[in-house]
Amino acid sequence: MITAASEASAITLMVLVTLGILGWGFYRAKSFGKLGILAWLQSVVLMLPWLLFFGLFAAGIYLNLVGILFLVVGSTALYVFLGNQLRSASQDTVLQERATAMLKARQAVNAEPANQKAEGELGSSGTESTASVGEGEGIPIPATDLQAIQGIFGIDTFFATETIPYQDGAIFKGNLRGDVEAAYSRLAGSLEERLGDRYRLFLVENQDGRPVVIVLPSRNDPKPTTLPQKLLALSLAIATVATCLETGGILLGFDFFSAPERFREVLPIGGGILAVLAAHEIGHRVLARRHQVRLSPPFFFPTSQLGSFGALTRFESIVPNRTVLFDVAFAGPAAGGLISLLMLVMGLVLSHPGSLFQVPADFFKGSILVGTLAKVVLGSALQNSLVDVHPLTVIGWLGLVVSALNLMPAGQLDGGRIVQAIYGRKTAGRTTVATLILLAIAAFANALALYWAIIILFLQRDLERPSLNELSEPNDARAGLGLLALFLMIATLLPLTPSLAGRLGIGG
């Protein structure tokens, strides 16, 4: 039983987590000066309506639909205002950078003799000589290829000072010069011109947080899905169709596997769950195709509880940068979650006395998000012990749970990839460990938590492999969307406490 002390602890934990996320964002943003602070404020504004809504809700105050729309409109107006300020500040920064570049150019003209001497030491191509990075002892790259690779470095991109063997390739230590994306583009383009498609160039951080270049043979690229793996994916997809229909039968009060002739009765519910799963996968693949990366077939996790717990999908090509990783990871739960949310709201609006399903009022205590939306739409009807609801309400809620489970910030789940894209691999590794610990604790009260802890531990605990350009971060709008997705994940999976449900009038 949840006591008042545990309720207060849960609310305090939510507040601390939210403040921690915002504080971490501010810490990262302040190093970029005014531009960083403005971008951080934009991400805060994106979350502001939800923070206020659930903050007031935790205090026992709930807003009606008009209040929610007012918050959203106000947040949008403030976001646009900050965007204008950000663009204005960006233009000022660009002008300052151009002025600084012109000043440096004039200084370079005055120091021309010294520059000529330096160029003579570096070679006529303006790149570092092979001798300065060693003779290639122990490097598993052919000498001619190694010499060509060393020739791509220069004083205006990446000034290489040391070469170290690494797997089937090499790590080049040195100093990164200029803009990260521009430097990577020039380095990768020069490598392709010299050696074609035989090598991949990664720009990452080492353990000391300094940029390094890693060059590996292209034979180390992710391998395509084999025929047995494709057959396994197909078998799991067929099993998922069956479990979605079985879920429909359970909701209607009978066992579909024992009465398959009642196929027509379970088809609308099972089809609705399958539509959410399909939207999730289509979202991934539309963005993957836009960014020209390949995905494996989805390996679904069938279950009669929800129809499916989602799917495991891996990248079959190297991700170009963290922005692409975010877009592909975010698109799936965004598409599936949006359709689920629309189904839920539409189902609540269409609900009336005599609707197909009668669910206990305690049903709406299982999720903060579902409970608050139901209170806004259904009002005093939630005070009854049984509430008549439209089938779309149940389908939408199941879809939201599936999307939320896949947004947990762990390993190669969508949530783990989103955290890795926004905050980097170190933070993603920490959130994976934290998620496993929380699931292990929750497993004492919920078998579903134990199931997911096992899935993550044995199948998806490893982080996604580094992107080609691991240094360039997603823009702040994407960071804000990622935080919003994680926030809604918590609101979906976290249940209402008895006292909060009582103050809202859910269950009498």
Secondary structure, DSSP 8 states (H G I E B T S, - for coil): ---HHHHHHHHHHHHHHHHHHHHHHHHHHHTTHHHHHHHHHHHHHHHHHHHHHHHHHHTT----HHHHHHHHHHHHHHHHHHHHHHHHHHHHHHHHHHHHHHHHHHHHHHTHHHHHHHHHHH-TTSB--GGGG---TT-SS-HHHHHHHHTT-BTTSEEEEEEEEETTEEEEEEEE-S-HHHHHHHHHHHHHHHHTTSEEEEEEE-TTS-EEEEEEEGGGS-----HHHHHHHHHHHHHHHHHHHHHHHHHHTS-GGG-GGGHHHHHHHHHHHHHHHHHHHHHHHHHHHHTT--B---EEEEETTTEEEEEE--BSS--SBHHHHHHHHHHHHHHHHHHHHHHHHHHHHH--TT-SEEEEGGGGGS-HHHHHHHHHHHGGGGGSSEEEE-HHHHHHHHHHHHHHHHTSSSTTSHHHHHHHHHH-HHHHHHHHHHHHHHHHHHTTT-HHHHHHHHHIIIII-S-----SB-SS---HHHHHHHHHHHHHHHHHHS---HHHHHHHTTT-
